[in-house]
Amino acid sequence: MTRASLDKQPHEVASMFDGVAEKYDLTNDVLSLGQARLWRKEAAKAVAARPGQKVLDLAAGTATSSLPYAATGAYVVPCDFSLGMLREGKKRNPWLPLTAGDATRLPFKDDVFDTVTISFGLRNVQDTDAALRELYRVTKPGGQVVISEFSQPTWAPFRTVYTEYLMRALPPVARAVSSNPDAYVYLAESIREWPDQPALAELLQKAGWGKVAWRNLSGGIVALHRGVKAQ
Ligand SMILES: C[S@@+](CC[C@H](N)C(=O)[O-])C[C@H]1O[C@@H](n2cnc3c(N)ncnc32)[C@H](O)[C@@H]1O
């Protein structure tokens, strides 16, 4: 398996991430021109984890996204369905409780987490609505969700340049730095297909989340969506 198709069959997606696990974090930094670190910082601010809180980092991959939450003293559970990504994560962060689980059937009880978060993962889940409902189910009443995901640049001329960058530059650059460049063709295609900021906000509301809002990062290349579960 080199890349998943856009119908995002779970076994194809998991196997694609198994294949890029070792170089995933490095490739991320290179292809995002360092912006990935800034996006993680902003997500950490939105999550605002505190000591003693329980945080679910869904689709955590190698658990790099979990580290800023763990650094606050919160109890963070990184969860993912790619065993390759989890293995790589366990090598690097053996103290974290990395957990195998599918976003659409989470292996957790109801009302457990103060915050549930997913960064650059929701776009890869075949059934977005089911994942948003599962995230809602495992969140405590009054708890929150924070989603980081690629989105639509808000300034139209930049949007055009960005789409060109994505479609034309990403695969050749990926060929130079990635162990599986085809996975980055999927990345570019899946970003183009993904709902824009208001459309994702609507999906969150449909899954039950209240007080839904978003903030654009890097001109809308990424959006941080938030929602709250009613008390
Ligand atoms: C782009 S990586 C993001 C990793 C990490 N959150 C980060 O910010 O670097 C996407 C992850 O989503 C995971 N994933 C995709 N679909 C999933 C599902 N249905 N259940 C659990 N994990 C899933 C993949 O295995 C992959 O590790």
PDBQT file of the ligand as one rigid body, heavy atoms in Angstrom, charges set to zero:
ROOT
HETATM    1  C1  LIG A 301      -1.650  13.208   9.616  1.00  0.00    +0.000 C 
HETATM    2  S1  LIG A 301      -1.595  12.088  10.965  1.00  0.00    +0.000 S 
HETATM    3  C2  LIG A 301      -1.738  13.181  12.337  1.00  0.00    +0.000 C 
HETATM    4  C3  LIG A 301      -0.930  12.783  13.529  1.00  0.00    +0.000 C 
HETATM    5  C4  LIG A 301      -0.852  13.786  14.667  1.00  0.00    +0.000 C 
HETATM    6  N1  LIG A 301      -2.150  14.068  15.231  1.00  0.00    +0.000 N 
HETATM    7  C5  LIG A 301      -0.188  15.064  14.255  1.00  0.00    +0.000 C 
HETATM    8  O1  LIG A 301      -0.766  16.140  14.435  1.00  0.00    +0.000 OA
HETATM    9  O2  LIG A 301       0.951  15.006  13.790  1.00  0.00    +0.000 OA
HETATM   10  C6  LIG A 301      -3.207  11.386  10.854  1.00  0.00    +0.000 C 
HETATM   11  C7  LIG A 301      -3.410  10.185  11.733  1.00  0.00    +0.000 C 
HETATM   12  O3  LIG A 301      -4.798   9.843  11.705  1.00  0.00    +0.000 OA
HETATM   13  C8  LIG A 301      -4.891   8.452  11.929  1.00  0.00    +0.000 C 
HETATM   14  N2  LIG A 301      -6.245   7.996  11.599  1.00  0.00    +0.000 N 
HETATM   15  C9  LIG A 301      -6.893   8.118  10.407  1.00  0.00    +0.000 A 
HETATM   16  N3  LIG A 301      -8.111   7.564  10.477  1.00  0.00    +0.000 NA
HETATM   17  C10 LIG A 301      -8.250   7.099  11.762  1.00  0.00    +0.000 A 
HETATM   18  C11 LIG A 301      -9.299   6.435  12.441  1.00  0.00    +0.000 A 
HETATM   19  N4  LIG A 301     -10.448   6.113  11.830  1.00  0.00    +0.000 N 
HETATM   20  N5  LIG A 301      -9.115   6.121  13.741  1.00  0.00    +0.000 NA
HETATM   21  C12 LIG A 301      -7.947   6.424  14.375  1.00  0.00    +0.000 A 
HETATM   22  N6  LIG A 301      -6.911   7.047  13.773  1.00  0.00    +0.000 NA
HETATM   23  C13 LIG A 301      -7.060   7.388  12.479  1.00  0.00    +0.000 A 
HETATM   24  C14 LIG A 301      -3.796   7.889  11.039  1.00  0.00    +0.000 C 
HETATM   25  O4  LIG A 301      -3.439   6.580  11.369  1.00  0.00    +0.000 OA
HETATM   26  C15 LIG A 301      -2.668   8.925  11.275  1.00  0.00    +0.000 C 
HETATM   27  O5  LIG A 301      -1.775   8.487  12.265  1.00  0.00    +0.000 OA
ENDROOT
TORSDOF 0
